[in-house]
Amino acid sequence: MKELTAGEAWRLAIRNSKTNLTESDLKVLENLEKLLGKTNAERSA
């Protein structure tokens, strides 16, 4: 099995899902890929 990055897996899941989303909607969802892995796990007290 090929290992995918989070972004690749996200795009693949978006494109292979069976929905009524338009092409424009799919592109917006694909752009969320840029946010994957960019969370701030530190909390201020």
LINWOKA-V541095 format. One record per pair of residues at least 6 apart in sequence whose C-alpha atoms are under 7 Angstrom apart, sorted by sequence separation. I is the first residue (numbers start at 1). J is the second residue. D is the distance in whole Angstrom. If there is no record, write none. Layout:
((I J D) (I J D))
This chain:
((14 26 7) (14 30 7) (11 30 6) (10 33 7) (7 33 5) (7 36 7) (6 36 7))
